[in-house]
Amino acid sequence: MKNLIKYSGIALFMAMGLQSQAQDVDVLVVEEDEQTTLWDRSLPNYRYPDQRGISTFEPNKDVVYGDFEGVQVRLGGAFALQFQGLDQENASGAPDLHELGSDFNLATANMTFDILLAKGVRVHLNTYLSSQHHPEAYVKGGYLQVDNLDFISEGLASGLMEHLRVKFGHMENNYGDAHFRRSDNAMALYNPFVGNYLMDSFTTEVGGELYYFNEGWLGMVGFTNGKLNQSTVGEGHTSPSLLGKIGYDKQLSEDFRFRLTGSVFHSAHNNGRGIYLYSGDRAGSRYYNVMNGPDGGDSFRAGRINPDLKNEMTAFMINPFIKVGGLEFFGIYENASGKYASEKDERTWNQYAGELIYRFGKTENFYVGGRYNTVNGELASGEDVSVNRLNLGGGWFMTKNILTKIEYVNQDYNDYPTGDIHNGGSFNGFNVEAVISF
């Protein structure tokens, strides 16, 4: 109880500090004839980066557009700061772990541009200004999204484009629904907890995606070139990755929403640095320094599980989402199978997660909830292992742009071999996070 009071006080202190800096920034419209400013609170086919974007997955398909009045540039950003108080241990004889203290992590920051170039045509760019793995600024990725073809010819394929969307770029690829609820470096407002999922399916690769929307039904097919770091060296060493999604998402009544999707990802051949689906996040884990020691460990992806499947990998994910009033449930069933480099036999990993959140208050600006996440699979060395994580916590939207949250986390590693740093491993404790996003 003393720890809970302590960390709740820290959460309030951090949030009040961030609130004093927050500004509500929206859209700057630059006219072709003269430069003027117009504050507009919407872009078409767009997910809000504030509380309004909570529980949004693919942005809605808008079919009614106003007159295009010139290029609109929306400058956005996100800032996140955590206070971490975790303890960890592993079995006697396993490699030493770092001794953890209670202190602040490195503050992280994102900067985003969303630019309306023409009617129904938008470009997105996201830059990490500071992250755990790269304190210097670097571009996460970007894409061109096309929802209307009037920029080519007025009314071109208008009936078809009421249902279709095209995206292309070096971008976050749309496999599964879990990546819509994860923390993306400083953009941690969509995540009700501090940490992401154990098998964190997230990668940014060059590719394209074609979407179909119709009365709640959605479908997507896409491809990538299979590379996180782009290079023309090693022609033929990497095959394209293919991905797809099908689902249904409908607000069936004022108080009841139902969504169910299934996704698949397949990469046939990669003899380079491997397949990045579970190792593509370059920003780093929220649980700093856990399961790390002087002689190695999880590095900046601390606390996550990478199945390390580098060839002939197929993964699929099923995600239910149900919201009844203020109560929402999100779930994950995921299966990934493939081989490590020259392995002859296929290995399989499974992930299960259930997340129950209750949102309340006048604008659902408070929430409490829990998440249970477990994975099991076979290491490249042959051992069958499992990892379990429990998160309990809550949050407060002080404004639609400012969120403060606190969580308790407990994570256990089971059946890892002697000599592995995870043998008998566990960590637990409290985390506090304050987030601004606009």
MARPA-607577 format. One line per 8 residues: their letters; for each residue x, z, y of C-alpha. Coordinates in Angstrom, 1 decimal. Last residue first. Layout:
<atoms>
a> X/Z/Y  ...
</atoms>
This chain:
<atoms>
fsivaevn> -1.4/-29.9/16.1  0.0/-27.5/13.6  1.3/-24.0/14.1  2.0/-21.8/11.1  2.9/-18.1/10.5  4.0/-17.1/7.0  4.3/-13.7/5.3  5.7/-13.3/1.8
fgnfsggn> 5.4/-10.3/-0.5  7.1/-9.4/-3.8  7.9/-10.8/-7.2  10.7/-12.4/-9.1  11.3/-12.9/-12.9  14.0/-14.1/-15.3  14.4/-13.1/-18.9  16.7/-16.1/-19.3
hidgtpyd> 16.3/-18.1/-16.1  20.1/-18.2/-15.4  20.6/-19.8/-18.8  23.3/-18.1/-20.9  20.8/-17.0/-23.6  18.0/-19.6/-23.9  14.8/-19.6/-21.9  11.9/-18.1/-23.8
nydqnvye> 9.7/-17.0/-20.8  10.2/-17.1/-17.1  8.0/-14.9/-15.0  6.6/-15.3/-11.4  4.8/-12.7/-9.3  3.7/-13.6/-5.7  1.9/-11.4/-3.1  0.6/-13.4/-0.1
iktlinkt> 0.2/-13.2/3.6  -1.1/-15.8/6.0  -1.1/-16.7/9.7  -2.7/-19.9/10.9  -2.7/-21.4/14.4  -4.1/-24.8/15.3  -7.9/-24.1/14.7  -7.3/-20.9/16.6
mfwgggln> -6.4/-17.5/15.1  -7.0/-19.0/11.7  -6.5/-16.0/9.5  -5.2/-15.9/5.9  -5.3/-14.4/2.5  -3.3/-13.5/-0.5  -2.8/-13.3/-4.3  -0.4/-15.6/-6.1
lrnvsvde> 0.3/-15.4/-9.9  3.0/-17.5/-11.5  3.8/-18.2/-15.2  6.8/-20.2/-16.6  7.0/-21.5/-20.2  9.8/-22.5/-22.6  10.3/-24.6/-25.8  14.0/-24.9/-26.4
gsalegnv> 15.5/-28.4/-27.2  18.5/-28.7/-24.9  16.6/-31.2/-22.8  14.0/-28.4/-22.2  10.6/-28.6/-23.9  7.4/-27.7/-22.1  5.2/-25.1/-20.6  3.7/-24.7/-17.1
tnyrggvy> 1.5/-22.0/-15.6  -0.3/-21.5/-12.3  -2.8/-18.8/-11.3  -4.0/-18.8/-7.7  -5.9/-16.2/-5.8  -8.0/-15.9/-2.7  -8.9/-14.5/0.7  -10.0/-16.5/3.8
fnetkgfr> -10.7/-16.1/7.5  -11.5/-18.8/10.1  -14.5/-19.9/8.2  -15.9/-20.9/11.6  -18.1/-17.8/12.1  -16.2/-15.9/9.4  -15.7/-16.6/5.8  -13.6/-18.7/3.4
yilegayq> -13.4/-17.6/-0.3  -10.6/-19.3/-2.3  -10.2/-19.7/-6.1  -7.2/-21.6/-7.3  -6.7/-22.6/-11.0  -3.5/-24.2/-12.3  -2.4/-25.7/-15.5  0.8/-27.7/-16.1
nwtredke> 2.0/-29.4/-19.3  5.4/-30.8/-20.3  6.3/-33.2/-23.0  9.5/-34.5/-24.5  10.1/-37.9/-26.1  12.8/-38.4/-28.7  15.7/-40.9/-28.3  17.3/-39.2/-25.3
saykgsan> 19.6/-41.6/-23.3  18.6/-40.3/-19.8  16.2/-37.4/-20.4  13.0/-38.8/-21.9  9.3/-38.9/-21.2  6.1/-37.0/-21.1  4.1/-35.4/-18.2  0.7/-33.7/-18.6
eyigffel> -1.3/-32.2/-15.7  -4.4/-30.1/-15.5  -5.0/-28.8/-12.0  -7.8/-27.0/-10.4  -9.4/-26.3/-7.0  -12.3/-23.9/-6.5  -14.1/-23.2/-3.3  -16.4/-20.4/-2.0
ggvkifpn> -17.5/-20.6/1.6  -20.8/-22.3/0.8  -20.2/-23.9/-2.6  -17.1/-25.9/-2.7  -15.9/-27.6/-5.9  -12.6/-29.4/-6.5  -11.6/-30.7/-9.9  -8.2/-32.3/-10.4
imfatmen> -6.9/-34.2/-13.4  -3.3/-35.3/-13.5  -1.4/-37.9/-15.5  2.3/-38.4/-16.1  4.2/-41.2/-17.9  8.0/-41.2/-18.0  10.0/-43.9/-19.7  13.3/-42.5/-18.4
kldpnirg> 14.5/-39.6/-16.2  12.4/-36.7/-17.4  13.9/-33.6/-15.9  10.9/-31.4/-16.4  11.5/-30.0/-12.9  10.1/-26.5/-12.5  10.1/-24.8/-9.1  11.4/-21.3/-8.2
arfsdggd> 14.2/-22.5/-6.0  14.2/-26.1/-5.1  17.1/-25.5/-2.6  19.5/-24.6/-5.5  17.7/-23.9/-8.8  20.7/-22.0/-10.3  24.4/-21.9/-10.1  27.4/-19.6/-10.7
pgnmvnyy> 27.1/-17.5/-7.6  23.4/-17.0/-8.2  20.0/-18.7/-7.7  16.8/-17.8/-9.5  15.2/-17.1/-6.0  17.3/-18.2/-3.0  14.4/-19.0/-0.7  10.9/-19.0/-2.1
rsgardgs> 9.3/-21.7/0.2  11.1/-24.4/-1.7  13.1/-27.2/-0.1  12.8/-30.0/2.4  14.1/-32.8/0.1  11.0/-32.9/-2.0  11.5/-35.7/-4.6  12.3/-33.6/-7.6
ylyigrgn> 9.1/-33.7/-9.6  8.2/-37.3/-9.1  11.8/-38.4/-8.6  12.6/-40.4/-11.7  16.3/-40.5/-12.4  19.6/-40.9/-10.5  20.2/-44.4/-11.9  19.2/-45.4/-15.4
nhashfvs> 15.5/-45.6/-14.5  13.1/-47.4/-16.8  9.4/-47.4/-17.4  7.9/-45.4/-14.6  4.3/-44.4/-15.0  2.0/-42.3/-12.8  -1.7/-41.6/-13.5  -4.5/-39.9/-11.6
gtlrfrfd> -7.9/-38.5/-12.4  -10.3/-37.2/-9.8  -13.3/-34.9/-9.5  -14.9/-33.8/-6.2  -18.1/-31.9/-5.6  -19.4/-30.4/-2.3  -22.3/-28.0/-2.0  -23.5/-26.1/1.1
eslqkdyg> -25.1/-28.9/3.2  -25.9/-30.9/0.0  -24.2/-33.3/-2.3  -21.1/-33.7/-0.1  -19.5/-36.2/-2.4  -16.1/-37.0/-3.9  -15.9/-39.1/-7.1  -12.6/-40.3/-8.7
ikgllsps> -10.1/-42.9/-9.8  -6.4/-42.9/-9.2  -3.5/-45.2/-10.0  0.3/-45.3/-10.1  3.0/-47.8/-11.1  6.7/-47.2/-10.8  9.0/-50.3/-10.3  11.9/-50.5/-12.7
thgegvts> 15.4/-49.2/-11.9  18.8/-50.3/-13.2  18.1/-54.0/-12.6  20.2/-54.3/-9.5  22.6/-51.5/-9.2  23.3/-51.5/-5.5  20.4/-52.7/-3.3  19.9/-49.1/-2.0
qnlkgntf> 17.0/-46.9/-0.9  17.2/-43.2/-1.5  13.9/-42.1/-3.2  13.8/-45.1/-5.5  11.1/-46.2/-8.0  10.2/-49.4/-6.2  6.7/-48.1/-5.7  3.3/-49.4/-7.0
gvmglwge> -0.3/-48.8/-6.3  -3.9/-48.8/-7.5  -6.6/-46.7/-5.9  -10.2/-45.9/-6.7  -12.9/-44.0/-4.9  -16.6/-43.2/-5.5  -18.5/-41.2/-2.9  -20.8/-44.0/-1.8
nfyylegg> -18.1/-46.7/-2.1  -14.4/-46.5/-1.3  -11.7/-48.8/-2.7  -8.0/-48.3/-2.0  -4.9/-50.5/-2.4  -1.5/-48.7/-2.3  2.0/-50.1/-1.4  5.5/-49.0/-2.1
vettfsdm> 8.8/-47.6/-0.8  9.3/-44.1/-2.2  8.5/-40.6/-1.0  7.9/-38.0/-3.8  5.7/-35.1/-4.6  4.5/-33.6/-7.9  5.6/-30.0/-7.5  5.6/-28.7/-11.1
lyngvfpn> 5.4/-25.0/-10.1  2.8/-25.5/-7.3  3.7/-24.9/-3.7  4.5/-21.5/-2.2  3.1/-19.8/0.9  -0.6/-19.7/0.0  -3.8/-21.4/1.5  -1.8/-24.7/1.8
ylamands> -3.4/-27.0/4.4  -1.6/-25.3/7.3  1.9/-25.5/5.8  3.1/-28.6/7.8  6.6/-27.1/8.4  8.1/-28.6/5.2  5.1/-30.3/3.6  3.2/-27.3/2.2
rrfhadgy> 0.9/-28.3/-0.6  -2.9/-28.9/-0.6  -2.9/-32.8/-0.3  0.0/-32.9/-2.8  -2.3/-31.3/-5.5  -4.7/-34.2/-5.5  -2.9/-36.5/-8.0  -0.4/-39.3/-7.3
nnemhgfk> -0.8/-40.6/-3.7  2.8/-41.6/-2.8  4.3/-40.0/0.3  5.7/-42.9/2.2  8.3/-45.7/2.6  5.6/-48.1/3.7  2.4/-49.9/2.7  -1.2/-48.8/2.9
vrlhemlg> -4.3/-51.0/2.4  -7.9/-49.8/2.6  -11.1/-51.4/1.2  -14.8/-50.5/1.3  -16.0/-51.7/4.7  -13.1/-54.1/4.4  -15.1/-56.3/2.0  -18.1/-56.8/4.3
salgesif> -15.8/-57.4/7.3  -13.8/-60.1/5.5  -12.6/-61.5/8.9  -15.2/-60.3/11.5  -12.9/-61.2/14.5  -9.7/-62.9/13.2  -6.3/-61.4/12.5  -6.7/-58.1/14.5
dlndvqly> -10.3/-58.0/13.1  -8.9/-57.2/9.7  -10.0/-53.6/9.3  -8.8/-50.6/7.4  -5.0/-51.2/7.5  -2.6/-48.3/7.1  1.1/-48.9/8.0  3.4/-46.2/6.5
ggkvyaep> 6.0/-43.5/7.3  8.7/-41.4/5.8  10.5/-38.0/5.9  12.7/-39.1/8.8  15.7/-36.8/9.5  16.5/-34.0/11.8  19.4/-31.6/10.9  18.9/-28.3/9.0
hhqsslyt> 18.7/-30.4/5.8  17.8/-28.4/2.7  15.8/-25.6/4.4  14.2/-27.9/6.9  14.5/-28.7/10.6  13.2/-31.7/12.6  11.5/-33.2/9.6  10.2/-36.5/10.9
nlhvrvgk> 6.8/-38.1/10.0  5.7/-41.6/11.1  2.2/-43.1/10.8  1.0/-46.5/11.7  -2.6/-47.4/12.3  -4.8/-50.5/12.1  -8.6/-50.1/12.2  -8.9/-51.9/15.6
allidftm> -5.3/-52.5/16.7  -2.1/-50.6/17.0  -3.4/-47.0/16.7  -0.3/-44.9/16.6  0.2/-41.7/14.7  3.5/-40.0/15.5  4.6/-36.8/13.7  7.2/-34.1/14.4
natalnfd> 8.0/-31.4/11.9  9.6/-28.0/12.2  11.1/-25.3/10.0  12.2/-21.7/10.9  15.0/-20.5/8.6  13.8/-17.6/6.6  13.2/-14.1/8.1  14.3/-11.0/6.3
sglehldp> 13.9/-8.7/3.3  17.0/-8.7/1.0  17.8/-10.5/-2.2  20.7/-9.8/-4.5  21.9/-13.2/-5.8  21.5/-13.6/-9.5  24.3/-13.2/-12.1  24.4/-15.5/-15.1
agsaneqd> 22.5/-14.2/-18.1  24.1/-11.4/-20.2  21.5/-8.8/-19.3  18.2/-10.6/-18.7  17.0/-11.7/-15.3  16.0/-10.0/-12.0  14.4/-10.7/-8.7  13.0/-8.9/-5.6
lgqfqlaf> 11.2/-10.6/-2.8  10.5/-9.7/0.9  10.3/-13.0/2.8  9.3/-13.3/6.5  8.3/-16.9/7.0  8.2/-19.3/10.0  6.4/-22.6/10.3  6.2/-25.2/13.1
agglrvqv> 4.1/-28.4/13.1  4.0/-31.5/15.3  1.8/-34.1/16.8  2.2/-37.1/19.2  -0.8/-39.4/19.1  -0.2/-42.9/20.5  -3.1/-45.1/21.3  -2.4/-48.8/21.9
gefdgyvv> -5.1/-50.6/23.9  -8.8/-50.4/24.5  -10.1/-51.3/21.1  -13.9/-51.1/21.3  -15.5/-48.5/19.2  -15.3/-48.5/15.4  -17.9/-48.0/12.8  -16.8/-48.3/9.1
dknpefts> -14.7/-45.1/8.8  -13.2/-44.4/5.4  -12.6/-40.7/5.2  -9.0/-39.6/4.9  -7.8/-39.2/1.3  -7.9/-35.4/0.6  -9.6/-33.1/3.1  -10.0/-29.5/2.0
igrqdpyr> -8.7/-28.3/5.4  -8.3/-31.1/7.9  -10.6/-29.5/10.5  -8.3/-26.4/10.5  -5.5/-28.6/12.1  -3.6/-31.7/11.3  -6.9/-33.8/11.2  -6.9/-36.5/8.5
ynplsrdw> -7.3/-40.0/9.9  -9.4/-43.1/9.2  -10.3/-43.5/12.9  -8.5/-41.4/15.5  -10.2/-38.5/17.2  -9.9/-36.0/20.0  -9.3/-38.3/22.9  -7.4/-37.2/26.0
lttqedee> -6.9/-40.2/28.2  -3.6/-40.9/30.0  -2.9/-43.9/32.2  -0.2/-46.5/32.2  -1.3/-49.8/33.7  -2.2/-53.2/32.3  -1.7/-52.7/28.6  -3.3/-49.3/28.5
vvlvdvdq> -1.4/-46.4/27.0  -3.8/-43.9/25.3  -2.4/-40.4/24.6  -4.2/-38.6/21.8  -4.3/-34.9/21.1  -2.3/-31.8/22.0  -3.7/-28.3/21.9  -0.8/-26.1/22.9
aqsqlgma> 0.7/-23.3/21.0  3.6/-21.2/22.4  1.8/-17.8/23.0  0.0/-18.3/19.7  3.4/-18.4/17.9  4.3/-14.9/19.0  0.9/-13.6/18.2  1.1/-15.1/14.7
mflaigsy> 4.5/-13.6/14.0  3.4/-10.1/15.1  0.2/-10.3/13.1  2.0/-11.4/10.0  4.6/-8.6/10.5  1.9/-6.0/10.6  0.3/-7.4/7.5  3.8/-7.2/5.9
kilnkm> 4.1/-3.4/6.6  0.5/-2.6/5.7  1.0/-4.4/2.4  4.3/-2.7/1.8  2.9/0.8/2.4  0.0/0.0/0.0
</atoms>
